């Protein structure tokens, strides 16, 4: 069954919400459920592909190697080829996207961030590798433009049970899977992505932290906007392996094994603002306004204002329009994150973070998704 048909069936499904109790979730629980949903979707995609053609991934790898020069870095799906251009870890991340439903998006993100990243060099002030209980974890690449922080980590082990896992992360039953601190202040955005299996049998991941929305464990805002350098400390005390196509009696992903230890890393981060540029836009269409855009080495930030659309003619009770952003060729720009702030008059302030690859213009389309899909605004933004 095609993905779009599956989504149509899910959208058309009727559920009586009165049969369920309303329960407030903490931010940690929300992140945990989001991770579980993402992994479930990935498992379903992999299962569908395996039923169609078990050899398609090998064929695709060969084609990618042959056509890489023609399609550019965003088309890399072969980890050996990627390794020759990027760091070892970035190459593994690009290779691990092969066959994934979101292969194009993920490989674009990894390659673009990878080109702008710095490989860490060990010194007496940092701990780039830790080895506990037969599991080695290391950090290797860092990107920071003052708005977003990315860093890559690799896990390898001689534990046979753990090596059977499709992905590895902290136990899903725990509220905090990882601890991440900036200059010794524990930040709250510390659920963490899973380590996913690479072609060479190791496990890799890339973490993203929005530096503009940092809070400590008590929800107090953390402002590091004035820092040029800071230190990140990462730690975890339990690792658990999961299978993508097996479940226990409670419907949870079946685990392979659990390993306890005390894994701690610390690494320096330099805030590179050398490519940052703020462009005043001040364009408006039908109440939708683009105030400014900010270009960095790998990120494009769009600051917008959206009107209240609960009234005539849109009558959206949720006041939740859709925003589509494309490049000059009409290709979708990849969203990295963002935030919105509701205003007292019903309008919204939006900050959208996109992957930036040197685009010269973008087109922003805003529609009423909860109505008849009416167009609200169309805006072209010059990035030069």
Phi, psi and omega in degrees: 000135181291152182302319184294329177291322177299316181294322178298318179296319178295320180293327182274351182296137179259125181233128176275101184291345179292345180279353185244148176277143176276127182226127178283133180253144174287166179299325179293319180293322178299316180296322180294317179293323177299319179296318180296318179296316180299318180293325179293317178298318179297318179298317180297319179297317180296319180298318179297316180296319182296325180289328183286309185196109183289342183261359187296329182292321178294320179296315181297323181296317179295320178295321181297319180295323182286328187256004188301320182296324183286319187271346179088178188296332183293344182266002183296126174234358183255120188293328179296319178293317180296323181299331183283347183247321182252180174295165180303316183291315178300320177299320178295320179297316178296317179297325182289346179279348185304124179085353179286147178303325181259030184305313182298312182296312183294317180293324176298313181297311182298318183290319181291313177296322181298321180296330184261000183276162176245131175282131183286146177241129184294142172212182185287348185264357184223165177234101184267351181213138177224139184230110181221140173054035178078013179235124179253131178233135181222154175246141188225324187233142180224136171232132177208122178247010182095343179250313178236144174243130173237143171212148183250144177226152180233139178238133174223150185207154172258009177283113186299318180296315181296326180289348176280351186287149172276329172208161184227136177199183174293157181305137182293342181281345181278143178284324177241112183276326180224153174248126178233127179237147173242120185049046175071009175257119181292126178261159188274337182279067190230031176288313175090145174277158177284151168284124181252146188291131177264172184295334182271005178095348175279177180235135186226158173200159173238126179261146176236135176230126175279110185285346182272353181236027183291139171224155177274186184294345177258014179071017176277134180298145176243122180252113178241020186298337182269358184275139173263336179215147174205171182244132176255132174243130182236138178209155175205147183244355179215134176237141180223137180265148182229150175258142184275348185229029178214145184226156177270186184294343179264005180082007177275157176300136180290137181263156178266309177193165178237136181234130178257148180184193179224082183268123180224134176232150171217139183209149180279148176234125174258129179276108182263105179255013186297334181255004182286135179214128177259128181242120175287130182250300177052052176248146184218143174215117176055039177090350176268122185237138171255115184279309183201163170233150178235122177259137174233192181300323184220004187230141172242123182252128180244121177257121186229163170236133179243140181281168173285119182249022179285339182264189179295139009263001189268326173052045178270108183295340182266349182050051189226076180287160174268142178238123177245131179233125181234162177273187184296338179267001180088007179277142180295136174277139182280127179278131177257337181161197180149186179202157174231149180235116178288139177257162185299330182275007179093349176284172182226142171259127184241136167239119183245130180250123184239156173288132184244126180234036177083018179302146181266332177216158172227155176242131181247124179240128180242127182230165180264090186289336181267004175247233180260018180076022182298145176285133178259316182205150175227123184224133172257134182236124179275128182259003182262000000 
